[in-house]
Amino acid sequence: MSAKWQMQEAKARFAELVRKANTEGPQVVTHRGEDKAVVLSMEEYKRLQPPKKSLVEYLMSGPKLDDEIVDIINERSKDPPREIDFDISD
């Protein structure tokens, strides 16, 4: 079970709060009787972080396209794009 610390006590005994987070687990900080924050050990914080994805993994994790959508994409015009004159010297 997490220990609870009132805000004033947490500020006054911050080093102890951090030490207990490392040895006893998450420590809850309250303000005016309401839970407001949790102090975690760095190990626990890192454990809770989602794994980092590579760019390829991120792109491959997107929505899957069904066969109908793939067919629509493949039916688009194969004509080369129109020529555009970017000459602005006129």
C-alpha positions as CSV (number, residue, x, y, z in Angstrom):
1,M,0.0,0.0,0.0
2,S,1.3,3.5,-0.8
3,A,2.1,5.8,2.0
4,K,0.4,9.2,2.1
5,W,2.1,12.5,2.8
6,Q,0.5,15.8,3.3
7,M,1.9,18.5,1.0
8,Q,3.6,20.4,3.8
9,E,5.2,17.3,5.2
10,A,6.3,16.2,1.7
11,K,8.0,19.5,1.2
12,A,9.7,19.5,4.6
13,R,10.9,15.9,4.3
14,F,11.4,15.7,0.5
15,A,14.7,13.6,0.8
16,E,12.9,11.1,2.9
17,L,9.9,11.0,0.6
18,V,12.2,10.2,-2.4
19,R,14.1,7.6,-0.4
20,K,10.9,5.9,0.6
21,A,9.7,5.9,-3.0
22,N,12.8,4.0,-3.9
23,T,12.6,1.5,-1.1
24,E,8.9,1.1,-0.3
25,G,7.1,2.0,-3.5
26,P,5.0,4.9,-4.7
27,Q,4.3,7.7,-2.3
28,V,1.1,9.7,-2.5
29,V,1.1,13.4,-1.8
30,T,-2.2,15.0,-0.7
31,H,-3.3,18.6,-0.6
32,R,-6.4,19.5,1.5
33,G,-7.3,15.9,1.9
34,E,-7.2,15.1,-1.9
35,D,-4.6,12.9,-3.6
36,K,-2.7,15.2,-5.9
37,A,0.6,13.5,-6.9
38,V,2.6,10.3,-6.7
39,V,6.3,10.1,-6.2
40,L,7.8,7.0,-7.9
41,S,11.3,5.6,-8.1
42,M,13.0,6.1,-11.4
43,E,12.9,2.3,-11.9
44,E,9.2,2.2,-11.5
45,Y,8.7,5.2,-13.7
46,K,10.8,3.6,-16.5
47,R,8.8,0.3,-16.1
48,L,5.6,2.2,-16.7
49,Q,6.8,4.0,-19.9
50,P,5.6,2.5,-23.2
51,P,8.4,0.9,-25.3
52,K,9.9,3.2,-27.9
53,K,9.0,2.3,-31.5
54,S,11.2,2.8,-34.5
55,L,9.9,4.9,-37.4
56,V,9.2,1.7,-39.4
57,E,7.4,0.1,-36.4
58,Y,5.3,3.3,-36.0
59,L,4.3,3.4,-39.7
60,M,3.5,-0.3,-39.8
61,S,1.3,0.0,-36.7
62,G,-1.2,2.3,-38.5
63,P,-4.6,1.2,-39.6
64,K,-4.9,-1.9,-41.8
65,L,-6.3,-1.3,-45.2
66,D,-8.8,-3.8,-46.5
67,D,-8.8,-5.1,-50.1
68,E,-11.5,-2.7,-51.2
69,I,-9.5,0.3,-50.1
70,V,-6.3,-1.0,-51.7
71,D,-8.2,-1.5,-55.0
72,I,-9.5,2.0,-54.9
73,I,-6.0,3.4,-54.3
74,N,-4.6,1.2,-57.2
75,E,-7.4,2.4,-59.6
76,R,-6.2,6.0,-59.4
77,S,-4.9,7.6,-62.7
78,K,-1.5,6.4,-63.9
79,D,-1.1,9.5,-66.1
80,P,1.9,11.6,-65.2
81,P,1.0,14.8,-63.4
82,R,0.5,18.0,-65.4
83,E,3.4,20.3,-66.1
84,I,3.5,23.5,-64.0
85,D,5.4,26.5,-65.0
86,F,7.1,28.1,-61.9
87,D,8.7,30.9,-63.9
88,I,7.6,34.1,-62.1
89,S,9.9,36.5,-64.0
90,D,7.0,37.9,-66.1
